[in-house]
Amino acid sequence: MATLELDSVTKTFQDGSDEIVAVDDVSMSIDDGEFVVVVGPSGCGKSTTLRMIAGLETISSGTISIGDRVVNDVKSQDRDIAMVFQSYALYPHMSVRGNMSFGLEESTDLPDDEIESMVTETAELLGISNLLDRKPSDLSGGQQQRVALGRAIVRDPEVFLMDEPLSNLDAKLRAQMRTELQRLQDDLDVTTVYVTHDQTEAMTMGDRIAILDGGELQQISTPLECYHEPANQFVAGFLGEPSMNFFDVTLADGHLRGDDFEYPIGSEIQSAVGDTTELVLGIRPEAVELVEDPSGDHDFETVVDVVEPMGDENTVYLRFDADAGEEDATLVATVDGFTRVSAGDTVAARIPEDAIHVFDRASGEALHNRSIDDDVEPVELS
Protein backbone atom coordinates (compact mmCIF):
# COMPACT_ATOMS: atom_id res chain seq x y z
CA MET A 1 0.00 0.00 0.00
CA ALA A 2 1.15 3.53 -0.66
CA THR A 3 0.25 7.17 -0.94
CA LEU A 4 -0.58 8.63 -4.35
CA GLU A 5 0.23 12.20 -5.32
CA LEU A 6 -0.56 14.24 -8.40
CA ASP A 7 1.39 17.48 -8.64
CA SER A 8 0.26 20.00 -11.29
CA VAL A 9 -0.62 17.19 -13.72
CA THR A 10 -1.61 18.42 -17.19
CA LYS A 11 -2.60 16.53 -20.32
CA THR A 12 -2.92 18.16 -23.73
CA PHE A 13 -3.92 16.69 -27.10
CA GLN A 14 -3.30 18.05 -30.56
CA ASP A 15 -6.33 18.40 -32.82
CA GLY A 16 -4.75 19.59 -36.04
CA SER A 17 -3.29 22.98 -35.22
CA ASP A 18 -5.36 23.30 -32.04
CA GLU A 19 -4.19 22.23 -28.60
CA ILE A 20 -6.88 20.70 -26.39
CA VAL A 21 -6.30 20.73 -22.65
CA ALA A 22 -7.98 17.61 -21.28
CA VAL A 23 -6.57 17.86 -17.74
CA ASP A 24 -5.40 21.24 -16.49
CA ASP A 25 -2.92 21.55 -13.60
CA VAL A 26 -4.58 18.99 -11.31
CA SER A 27 -3.01 18.43 -7.90
CA MET A 28 -4.20 16.06 -5.19
CA SER A 29 -2.68 13.94 -2.43
CA ILE A 30 -4.31 10.61 -1.60
CA ASP A 31 -3.40 8.96 1.68
CA ASP A 32 -2.39 5.36 2.16
CA GLY A 33 -5.58 3.28 2.27
CA GLU A 34 -7.85 6.17 1.30
CA PHE A 35 -10.82 5.75 -1.07
CA VAL A 36 -11.08 8.80 -3.33
CA VAL A 37 -13.83 9.13 -5.93
CA VAL A 38 -13.16 11.34 -8.97
CA VAL A 39 -16.48 12.61 -10.31
CA GLY A 40 -17.68 15.05 -12.93
CA PRO A 41 -19.69 15.35 -16.15
CA SER A 42 -18.74 13.63 -19.40
CA GLY A 43 -15.57 15.08 -20.90
CA CYS A 44 -14.33 16.64 -17.67
CA GLY A 45 -11.01 14.73 -17.71
CA LYS A 46 -11.65 12.16 -14.98
CA SER A 47 -10.91 9.05 -17.08
CA THR A 48 -7.87 10.73 -18.64
CA THR A 49 -6.58 11.45 -15.13
CA LEU A 50 -7.04 7.81 -14.16
CA ARG A 51 -5.31 6.62 -17.33
CA MET A 52 -2.32 8.87 -16.57
CA ILE A 53 -2.06 7.36 -13.09
CA ALA A 54 -2.19 3.91 -14.69
CA GLY A 55 0.47 4.78 -17.26
CA LEU A 56 -1.92 4.33 -20.19
CA GLU A 57 -1.61 8.02 -21.11
CA THR A 58 1.55 10.09 -21.11
CA ILE A 59 1.72 13.21 -18.94
CA SER A 60 2.24 16.54 -20.71
CA SER A 61 3.56 18.18 -17.54
CA GLY A 62 3.58 17.66 -13.78
CA THR A 63 4.43 14.56 -11.75
CA ILE A 64 2.64 11.49 -10.44
CA SER A 65 4.15 9.72 -7.43
CA ILE A 66 3.24 6.38 -5.87
CA GLY A 67 4.82 6.24 -2.45
CA ASP A 68 8.22 7.91 -2.75
CA ARG A 69 8.63 7.02 -6.43
CA VAL A 70 7.86 9.35 -9.34
CA VAL A 71 6.28 7.13 -11.99
CA ASN A 72 5.98 9.51 -14.97
CA ASP A 73 8.32 7.36 -17.06
CA VAL A 74 7.58 4.00 -15.43
CA LYS A 75 5.76 1.49 -17.62
CA SER A 76 2.23 0.60 -16.63
CA GLN A 77 3.09 -2.98 -15.70
CA ASP A 78 5.86 -1.78 -13.39
CA ARG A 79 3.78 0.72 -11.38
CA ASP A 80 2.30 -1.88 -8.99
CA ILE A 81 -1.26 -0.81 -9.72
CA ALA A 82 -4.34 -2.86 -10.62
CA MET A 83 -7.15 -1.45 -12.74
CA VAL A 84 -10.79 -2.46 -13.08
CA PHE A 85 -12.36 -1.30 -16.33
CA GLN A 86 -15.91 -0.35 -17.19
CA SER A 87 -16.12 -3.21 -19.70
CA TYR A 88 -14.56 -5.73 -17.22
CA ALA A 89 -12.16 -6.80 -20.05
CA LEU A 90 -12.26 -10.50 -19.18
CA TYR A 91 -10.63 -13.05 -21.47
CA PRO A 92 -13.62 -14.89 -23.01
CA HIS A 93 -11.73 -18.12 -23.70
CA MET A 94 -10.48 -18.47 -20.12
CA SER A 95 -12.34 -19.70 -17.06
CA VAL A 96 -12.83 -17.46 -14.04
CA ARG A 97 -9.83 -19.20 -12.46
CA GLY A 98 -7.75 -18.53 -15.57
CA ASN A 99 -8.77 -14.86 -15.69
CA MET A 100 -7.86 -14.33 -12.06
CA SER A 101 -4.54 -16.17 -12.21
CA PHE A 102 -3.28 -14.96 -15.59
CA GLY A 103 -1.76 -11.70 -14.37
CA LEU A 104 0.15 -13.42 -11.59
CA GLU A 105 1.43 -16.10 -13.95
CA GLU A 106 2.73 -13.50 -16.39
CA SER A 107 4.17 -10.94 -13.98
CA THR A 108 5.52 -13.01 -11.06
CA ASP A 109 7.61 -16.09 -10.38
CA LEU A 110 5.17 -17.48 -7.83
CA PRO A 111 4.70 -21.24 -7.91
CA ASP A 112 1.43 -22.60 -9.26
CA ASP A 113 0.18 -23.83 -5.89
CA GLU A 114 0.66 -20.39 -4.31
CA ILE A 115 -1.16 -18.69 -7.19
CA GLU A 116 -3.99 -21.22 -6.87
CA SER A 117 -4.19 -20.51 -3.13
CA MET A 118 -4.40 -16.75 -3.72
CA VAL A 119 -7.10 -17.17 -6.38
CA THR A 120 -9.14 -19.48 -4.12
CA GLU A 121 -8.86 -17.13 -1.15
CA THR A 122 -9.90 -14.12 -3.24
CA ALA A 123 -12.81 -16.01 -4.78
CA GLU A 124 -14.05 -16.85 -1.29
CA LEU A 125 -13.76 -13.18 -0.30
CA LEU A 126 -15.91 -12.18 -3.27
CA GLY A 127 -18.38 -15.04 -2.98
CA ILE A 128 -17.57 -16.53 -6.40
CA SER A 129 -15.90 -19.81 -5.38
CA ASN A 130 -18.60 -21.77 -7.20
CA LEU A 131 -17.87 -19.92 -10.45
CA LEU A 132 -14.16 -20.65 -10.82
CA ASP A 133 -14.60 -23.15 -13.65
CA ARG A 134 -17.11 -21.11 -15.65
CA LYS A 135 -16.39 -18.94 -18.69
CA PRO A 136 -17.34 -15.22 -18.70
CA SER A 137 -20.17 -15.91 -21.18
CA ASP A 138 -21.85 -18.04 -18.51
CA LEU A 139 -21.83 -15.22 -15.92
CA SER A 140 -24.20 -12.38 -15.16
CA GLY A 141 -23.02 -8.78 -15.23
CA GLY A 142 -22.62 -8.69 -11.46
CA GLN A 143 -20.64 -11.93 -11.48
CA GLN A 144 -18.35 -10.66 -14.24
CA GLN A 145 -17.79 -7.51 -12.22
CA ARG A 146 -16.71 -9.59 -9.22
CA VAL A 147 -14.31 -11.57 -11.39
CA ALA A 148 -12.76 -8.34 -12.67
CA LEU A 149 -12.35 -7.19 -9.07
CA GLY A 150 -10.87 -10.54 -8.12
CA ARG A 151 -8.31 -10.33 -10.91
CA ALA A 152 -7.21 -6.98 -9.48
CA ILE A 153 -7.22 -8.09 -5.85
CA VAL A 154 -4.95 -11.13 -6.35
CA ARG A 155 -2.28 -8.77 -7.65
CA ASP A 156 -2.08 -7.24 -4.14
CA PRO A 157 -1.24 -3.85 -5.67
CA GLU A 158 -0.12 -0.61 -4.08
CA VAL A 159 -3.05 1.23 -5.71
CA PHE A 160 -6.45 0.19 -7.09
CA LEU A 161 -7.82 2.15 -10.05
CA MET A 162 -11.49 1.73 -10.97
CA ASP A 163 -13.00 3.26 -14.11
CA GLU A 164 -16.80 3.30 -13.74
CA PRO A 165 -16.93 -0.42 -12.88
CA LEU A 166 -20.64 -0.39 -12.00
CA SER A 167 -22.01 1.52 -14.98
CA ASN A 168 -23.09 -1.61 -16.90
CA LEU A 169 -25.20 -2.96 -14.03
CA ASP A 170 -28.89 -2.37 -13.41
CA ALA A 171 -29.90 0.10 -10.68
CA LYS A 172 -30.64 -2.48 -7.96
CA LEU A 173 -27.40 -4.39 -8.52
CA ARG A 174 -25.42 -1.14 -8.63
CA ALA A 175 -26.74 -0.22 -5.19
CA GLN A 176 -25.81 -3.67 -3.87
CA MET A 177 -22.33 -3.55 -5.40
CA ARG A 178 -21.67 -0.07 -4.00
CA THR A 179 -22.08 -1.51 -0.52
CA GLU A 180 -19.95 -4.55 -1.32
CA LEU A 181 -17.17 -2.42 -2.77
CA GLN A 182 -17.06 -0.27 0.36
CA ARG A 183 -16.83 -3.35 2.59
CA LEU A 184 -14.15 -4.82 0.35
CA GLN A 185 -12.05 -1.66 0.37
CA ASP A 186 -12.33 -1.42 4.16
CA ASP A 187 -11.13 -5.02 4.45
CA LEU A 188 -8.25 -4.63 2.00
CA ASP A 189 -7.28 -1.10 3.10
CA VAL A 190 -5.74 -0.37 -0.31
CA THR A 191 -5.35 3.14 -1.72
CA THR A 192 -8.15 3.42 -4.29
CA VAL A 193 -9.08 5.92 -6.99
CA TYR A 194 -12.58 5.37 -8.33
CA VAL A 195 -13.89 7.28 -11.36
CA THR A 196 -17.60 7.80 -11.96
CA HIS A 197 -20.05 10.29 -13.44
CA ASP A 198 -22.67 9.20 -10.87
CA GLN A 199 -22.92 11.61 -7.95
CA THR A 200 -24.71 8.98 -5.83
CA GLU A 201 -21.68 6.68 -6.09
CA ALA A 202 -19.41 9.60 -5.24
CA MET A 203 -21.40 10.71 -2.19
CA THR A 204 -21.93 7.23 -0.76
CA MET A 205 -18.57 5.56 -1.42
CA GLY A 206 -15.72 8.01 -1.11
CA ASP A 207 -13.70 9.04 1.94
CA ARG A 208 -13.20 12.16 -0.17
CA ILE A 209 -14.47 13.18 -3.58
CA ALA A 210 -12.57 15.13 -6.22
CA ILE A 211 -14.86 17.07 -8.55
CA LEU A 212 -13.58 17.94 -12.03
CA ASP A 213 -15.04 20.24 -14.66
CA GLY A 214 -13.42 21.26 -17.92
CA GLY A 215 -10.24 19.43 -16.90
CA GLU A 216 -9.85 21.53 -13.75
CA LEU A 217 -10.15 20.35 -10.16
CA GLN A 218 -13.04 22.27 -8.60
CA GLN A 219 -12.91 20.84 -5.09
CA ILE A 220 -11.56 17.84 -3.19
CA SER A 221 -13.03 17.23 0.23
CA THR A 222 -15.34 14.91 2.16
CA PRO A 223 -18.75 14.27 0.57
CA LEU A 224 -20.56 16.28 3.26
CA GLU A 225 -18.20 19.24 2.95
CA CYS A 226 -18.61 19.31 -0.84
CA TYR A 227 -22.39 19.10 -0.45
CA HIS A 228 -22.89 21.65 2.32
CA GLU A 229 -19.84 23.86 1.73
CA PRO A 230 -19.27 23.83 -2.06
CA ALA A 231 -16.29 25.82 -3.31
CA ASN A 232 -18.26 27.30 -6.18
CA GLN A 233 -21.58 27.30 -7.99
CA PHE A 234 -20.59 24.41 -10.26
CA VAL A 235 -19.98 22.06 -7.32
CA ALA A 236 -23.19 23.24 -5.64
CA GLY A 237 -25.21 22.54 -8.77
CA PHE A 238 -23.51 19.27 -9.67
CA LEU A 239 -24.11 17.56 -6.33
CA GLY A 240 -27.67 16.93 -5.24
CA GLU A 241 -30.82 15.65 -6.93
CA PRO A 242 -32.86 17.74 -7.52
CA SER A 243 -30.15 20.32 -8.05
CA MET A 244 -29.73 23.39 -5.85
CA ASN A 245 -32.03 26.32 -6.67
CA PHE A 246 -30.18 29.34 -8.07
CA PHE A 247 -31.51 32.89 -8.44
CA ASP A 248 -29.64 35.87 -9.88
CA VAL A 249 -29.87 38.69 -7.33
CA THR A 250 -28.39 42.11 -6.64
CA LEU A 251 -27.40 43.23 -3.15
CA ALA A 252 -28.79 46.62 -2.17
CA ASP A 253 -29.63 48.02 1.29
CA GLY A 254 -29.24 44.63 2.98
CA HIS A 255 -31.58 42.88 0.55
CA LEU A 256 -30.93 40.36 -2.20
CA ARG A 257 -33.21 41.60 -4.97
CA GLY A 258 -34.27 39.22 -7.73
CA ASP A 259 -36.82 39.51 -10.49
CA ASP A 260 -39.54 37.90 -8.37
CA PHE A 261 -38.66 38.57 -4.74
CA GLU A 262 -36.60 40.50 -2.20
CA TYR A 263 -34.67 38.57 0.41
CA PRO A 264 -33.26 40.39 3.47
CA ILE A 265 -29.95 39.12 4.84
CA GLY A 266 -28.23 39.68 8.16
CA SER A 267 -24.92 41.36 8.90
CA GLU A 268 -22.94 38.09 8.92
CA ILE A 269 -23.84 37.28 5.31
CA GLN A 270 -23.40 40.91 4.25
CA SER A 271 -19.90 40.83 5.72
CA ALA A 272 -19.08 37.60 3.89
CA VAL A 273 -20.28 39.06 0.60
CA GLY A 274 -18.32 42.29 1.04
CA ASP A 275 -18.45 44.76 -1.83
CA THR A 276 -19.75 42.24 -4.38
CA THR A 277 -23.26 43.18 -5.45
CA GLU A 278 -23.97 40.93 -8.45
CA LEU A 279 -24.70 37.62 -6.78
CA VAL A 280 -26.46 34.27 -7.01
CA LEU A 281 -28.67 33.06 -4.16
CA GLY A 282 -28.67 29.28 -3.69
CA ILE A 283 -30.94 27.06 -1.63
CA ARG A 284 -31.18 23.27 -1.67
CA PRO A 285 -34.68 21.87 -2.33
CA GLU A 286 -34.75 19.93 0.94
CA ALA A 287 -34.10 23.17 2.86
CA VAL A 288 -37.20 24.87 1.42
CA GLU A 289 -40.19 24.58 3.77
CA LEU A 290 -43.88 24.76 2.91
CA VAL A 291 -45.70 26.55 5.74
CA GLU A 292 -49.37 27.20 6.41
CA ASP A 293 -49.08 30.85 7.41
CA PRO A 294 -46.41 33.14 5.93
CA SER A 295 -45.15 35.15 8.88
CA GLY A 296 -41.63 36.34 8.13
CA ASP A 297 -39.42 38.18 5.67
CA HIS A 298 -38.21 34.85 4.28
CA ASP A 299 -41.70 33.48 3.53
CA PHE A 300 -43.05 33.88 0.01
CA GLU A 301 -46.44 33.21 -1.54
CA THR A 302 -46.03 30.77 -4.41
CA VAL A 303 -48.17 28.72 -6.77
CA VAL A 304 -47.63 24.99 -7.25
CA ASP A 305 -46.70 24.26 -10.86
CA VAL A 306 -45.84 20.53 -10.85
CA VAL A 307 -45.75 17.83 -8.17
CA GLU A 308 -43.57 14.73 -8.60
CA PRO A 309 -44.55 12.09 -6.00
CA MET A 310 -41.65 9.80 -5.11
CA GLY A 311 -43.30 7.83 -2.31
CA ASP A 312 -41.31 8.90 0.73
CA GLU A 313 -41.10 12.47 -0.56
CA ASN A 314 -42.59 14.86 -3.08
CA THR A 315 -40.65 17.14 -5.39
CA VAL A 316 -42.69 20.33 -5.75
CA TYR A 317 -42.05 22.95 -8.43
CA LEU A 318 -43.21 26.40 -7.38
CA ARG A 319 -43.71 29.71 -9.18
CA PHE A 320 -43.57 33.11 -7.54
CA ASP A 321 -46.19 34.35 -10.00
CA ALA A 322 -49.29 32.41 -11.07
CA ASP A 323 -48.96 33.85 -14.57
CA ALA A 324 -45.23 33.07 -14.87
CA GLY A 325 -43.94 31.61 -18.12
CA GLU A 326 -41.40 28.84 -18.61
CA GLU A 327 -38.54 31.35 -18.63
CA ASP A 328 -39.46 32.70 -15.18
CA ALA A 329 -37.84 31.51 -11.95
CA THR A 330 -38.88 28.17 -10.47
CA LEU A 331 -38.35 27.26 -6.82
CA VAL A 332 -37.99 23.51 -6.27
CA ALA A 333 -38.86 22.08 -2.84
CA THR A 334 -38.46 18.52 -1.56
CA VAL A 335 -41.09 17.80 1.08
CA ASP A 336 -42.44 14.83 3.00
CA GLY A 337 -44.40 12.34 0.92
CA PHE A 338 -47.48 12.86 3.11
CA THR A 339 -47.58 16.58 2.29
CA ARG A 340 -50.73 17.08 0.22
CA VAL A 341 -50.25 19.67 -2.52
CA SER A 342 -51.56 19.80 -6.06
CA ALA A 343 -50.84 21.82 -9.18
CA GLY A 344 -52.53 25.21 -8.94
CA ASP A 345 -52.47 25.37 -5.12
CA THR A 346 -51.25 28.58 -3.50
CA VAL A 347 -48.72 27.78 -0.77
CA ALA A 348 -46.23 29.70 1.35
CA ALA A 349 -42.59 28.74 0.82
CA ARG A 350 -40.01 29.51 3.48
CA ILE A 351 -36.34 29.94 2.54
CA PRO A 352 -34.46 29.86 5.87
CA GLU A 353 -31.57 32.28 6.04
CA ASP A 354 -29.37 29.78 7.89
CA ALA A 355 -29.63 27.40 4.90
CA ILE A 356 -28.81 29.71 1.99
CA HIS A 357 -25.65 29.89 -0.12
CA VAL A 358 -24.40 33.02 -1.87
CA PHE A 359 -22.11 32.99 -4.91
CA ASP A 360 -20.26 35.63 -6.90
CA ARG A 361 -22.21 35.77 -10.14
CA ALA A 362 -19.16 36.58 -12.26
CA SER A 363 -16.69 33.99 -10.93
CA GLY A 364 -19.06 31.43 -9.41
CA GLU A 365 -17.00 31.46 -6.19
CA ALA A 366 -18.88 30.65 -2.98
CA LEU A 367 -18.94 33.72 -0.74
CA HIS A 368 -21.19 32.26 1.94
CA ASN A 369 -22.22 28.66 2.62
CA ARG A 370 -24.49 26.92 5.00
CA SER A 371 -22.06 25.59 7.57
CA ILE A 372 -22.04 21.93 8.52
CA ASP A 373 -21.52 23.13 12.11
CA ASP A 374 -25.00 24.64 12.02
CA ASP A 375 -26.59 21.22 11.56
CA VAL A 376 -28.04 19.13 14.37
CA GLU A 377 -25.46 17.39 16.54
CA PRO A 378 -25.02 13.71 15.61
CA VAL A 379 -26.79 11.18 17.79
CA GLU A 380 -24.46 9.06 19.90
CA LEU A 381 -25.37 5.38 19.65
CA SER A 382 -24.24 3.09 22.41
Secondary structure, DSSP 8 states (H G I E B T S, - for coil): ---EEEEEEEEEEEETTEEEEEEEEEEEEE-TT-EEEEE-STTSSHHHHHHHHHTSS--SEEEEEETTEE-TTS-GGGS-EEEE-TT----TTS-HHHHHHHHHHHH----HHHHHHHHHHHHHHHT-GGGTTS-GGGS-HHHHHHHHHHHHHTT--SEEEEESTTTTS-HHHHHHHHHHHHHHHHHH--EEEEEES-HHHHHHH-SEEEEEETTEEEEEE-HHHHHHS-SBHHHHHHSSSS--EEEEEEEETTEEE-SS-EEE--HHHHHHHTT--EEEEEE-GGG-EEESS--STTEEEEEEEEEEE-SSEEEEEEESSTT--TTS-EEEEEEETT----TT-EEEEE--GGG-EEEETTT-BEEE---GGGS-------
